[in-house]
Amino acid sequence: MRNLSLLTDLYELTMMYGYVKAGMDKRISVFDIFFRPTSDMSYAVACGLEQAIDYVTGMHFEEEDIEYLRSLNLFDEDFLTKLKNYKFSGDIYAIPEGTVVFPSEPLMTVKTTLFEAQLIETALLNIINHQTLIATKATRITNAAQGKPVMEFGLRRAQGPDAGIYGARAAMIGGCCGTSNVLAGEMFNVPVLGTHAHSWVMSFSDELTAFRAYAELYPDACTLLVDTYDTLKSGVPNAITVFKELRAKGHKPAGIRIDSGDLAYLTRKARKMLDEAGFEDAKICVSGDIDEHVLTSLALQEACIDSYGIGTKLITSHSHPSLGGVYKLAAIENDEGELVAKMKISDTAEKITNPGFKTVLRIYTEGRAAADLIALRDEEFDESKPLTLFHPVETWKKTTFTDYKIKDITVKIIDQGKVVYDFPDVKDIIKYAKESFSEFWAEYKRLANPHIYKVDLSDKLYELKKSLLRETHK
Amino acid sequence: MRNLSLLTDLYELTMMYGYVKAGMDKRISVFDIFFRPTSDMSYAVACGLEQAIDYVTGMHFEEEDIEYLRSLNLFDEDFLTKLKNYKFSGDIYAIPEGTVVFPSEPLMTVKTTLFEAQLIETALLNIINHQTLIATKATRITNAAQGKPVMEFGLRRAQGPDAGIYGARAAMIGGCCGTSNVLAGEMFNVPVLGTHAHSWVMSFSDELTAFRAYAELYPDACTLLVDTYDTLKSGVPNAITVFKELRAKGHKPAGIRIDSGDLAYLTRKARKMLDEAGFEDAKICVSGDIDEHVLTSLALQEACIDSYGIGTKLITSHSHPSLGGVYKLAAIENDEGELVAKMKISDTAEKITNPGFKTVLRIYTEGRAAADLIALRDEEFDESKPLTLFHPVETWKKTTFTDYKIKDITVKIIDQGKVVYDFPDVKDIIKYAKESFSEFWAEYKRLANPHIYKVDLSDKLYELKKSLLRETHK
């Protein structure tokens, strides 16, 4: 990993400098990363933890970084020396990658000195916001595809190299079956996929010659792009000619790809032509500006599609290109060394943060996730007793569980600067993500007006919040 | 720069393999990068060239990359050896960074062997699409700000580290006055900016104490964030208290920042409070989900704003998070070694590509850009003779220029593998971009229903296109 120690907002450094000057830099503080509800995202899929932790444990200031900071004329030598000696020494808790998560839930909790906690804010948000966004978008698309394979094809439209590389990783965790991105394939050991472009067809004297050359090269994996000139008049007939030649030689043609035009109409017609020529097994892959809504619409139009290649709309999360995760102070040591809960106030009830050192519990009934509970980390729950939850804003809305299981979904990742978590490889995260996704009823995951999953506060956390609100309004 | 040799779509490699097998890999070909018109972008600002060229000249395959490609069981040893020996040997032409450009214009033209041209497609598109997108969005925002400073604050919401780093670079080229991103500041020698966050205020026992601590630290650059608890009841009054203390000590307070709430109402009220306390010079900076439309609306509401901090909406180009640039074959050598023009056909007239080895000419009248002309590279124009342009689709629309200047806006960047262009530093690109932007009348740059700038084809190019269309439809 590159040295990203300066990948931070300047104000993190000016605040750190201020904390040193105020003698507060060593105070233990607790920060949470969470995202707020948006109309487009009823849930999210936690992603990016491994890269976030790589960043935290790997970061250090090189001499040239210190030199640059010195040139800003904002900091004194004592502070620059502190940076030079920087090494993360605190604790980090997080919800594992691939877990379905909801607004307000701490995806990550950082407990360390104010100095360290402030330094890593920006890069942690950058990494987790990005990968969580793309993994979430990928589940929206792969879920809409109802089991048909979805390939990630977005590298050329990604917002820079990292967006392509880590976006591909997140897309795989969100259910894609492979990526066109070769570097992502190498780095994360996931399947790489692809056939040929329009330029292949255009480089030969004609389409049929181009198809024949491709078939000769990959006789057992021959997927032909049929829309360079005219899909139904030229592309599909030429593909069928080549498929017949392949069949005569004992090969089984893979299928065709259509990248433009009216995909519902063209795939129905192409399917008919392929079937009539005896290629019922040849698959039809479509690509070109598809997202979860187009995909759902295609299914309603009885399009004949076997798989999807999704580029721009997935790799940029086009309809909603930011997650909006934030990093908020939840507690800090006072002069007496006691951890004091802190809360950001806002006129909007939903924007008031949850104070204290917290964790996230998931409650299961009938083998499915029924609700989440944000609780203080030192609380205990007894599954043998009924559990009553209430809505944190509309408090008259209550639910009581009697036969339930409760599970803390956060994990300790770093303990006093030392990684204590065994990072699963991407293939295992993919498997785990599928399980997590299947724990939720479909109504929470549908695209239109999803049912809002219950995320409530424990009685103790709710009381703490109320008491802090009362204090502020005194 | 990291080794990004595998940052490519798999199909580039499978096609290259095919070209080798078909004996076509050494054929000289011409590829253009251009973008198609979209409702949201009437123009763009070319950006990303330096990183794109760094990628082209720096790319090489490491032994581990070859090993990975071997493990895919798709390629033979002869092909892997070709990759191992890969070094770009062709020519690249481009429109310099910071230039205002329009749909269909080749931002970059690659002329080299089919093997090399295909390999670099994906990463070139990735880099140029991303930076051009963000530079363009930045000009939309900074233009709407009508000379008031706009700061780039988006790192935490960028789609990964590169999106933050190169997004900041592009935002500066698009007119931002500085960035919060320290790494971008170091890498590109641009101003870094920032003050403090809500967590600063929350870390102290109360807001006034936090403000005082900050003022002590930066008495001559004291901008206070006033919306942690209550902007008008707590934040602004506390800021004024501290400003008075600063003034008593001979310092001039910088101002306040408001990050939430109704910015039109709050800034008007805050301005009044600051003025009444004698701080007419204290600036009001606003941030929080602002884009070019919110910014325009704030101005109409007589908001009292001196500068803007723009995060998410700029760094992701939120309303339009992809440029959609493509890389299309325009010409290729035939069996006789002659360069033959190529064209991609489509049912939609605008999607038919422009064939041949081309350049872009800009026509100036009265010192302003009046129209662009896409021409074949070997054409010559005589400014002393009248020039008639016609619309490439609606050909009855004609314009004749008599008193005009004509300028080729493309530059040769790489000649036979060797960089022949002297890359300006970012500060010079910023200056050049401002000049380029000012060459265009406001009606081309307005947000709502912009006037469409004329981009026409030379007679010779138009004839070539028609003849290729006729050939196809025979």
Interface residues (C-beta under 8 A of the other chain):
Chain A: R2 L4 L6 L7 T8 D9 L10 Y11 E12 L13 T14 M15 Y17 G18 Y19 K21 A22 M24 R27 S29 F31 E64 D65 Y68 L69 L72 L114 Q118 E121 T122 A123 L125 N126 I127 N129 H130 Q131 L133 I134 F153 L155 R156 R157 A158 Q159 G160 P161 D162 A163 G164 I165 Y166 G167 S180 N181 V182 L183 G185 E186 V192 L193 G194 T195 H196 A197 H198 S199 W200 M202 S203 F204 S205 A213 Y214 E216 L217 Y218 T228 Y229 D230 S260 G261 T312 T316 S317 H318 P321 S322 L323 G324 G325 Y327 K328 L329 I332 N334 K342 M343 K344 I345 S346 D347 K351 T472
Chain B: R2 L4 L6 L7 T8 D9 L10 Y11 E12 L13 T14 M15 Y17 G18 Y19 K21 A22 M24 R27 S29 F31 E64 D65 Y68 L69 L72 L114 Q118 E121 T122 A123 L125 N126 I127 N129 H130 Q131 L133 I134 F153 L155 R156 R157 A158 Q159 G160 P161 D162 A163 G164 I165 Y166 G167 S180 N181 V182 L183 G185 E186 V192 L193 G194 T195 H196 A197 H198 S199 W200 M202 S203 F204 S205 A213 Y214 E216 L217 Y218 T228 Y229 D230 S260 G261 T312 T316 S317 H318 P321 S322 L323 G324 G325 Y327 K328 L329 I332 N334 K342 M343 K344 I345 S346 D347 K351 T472
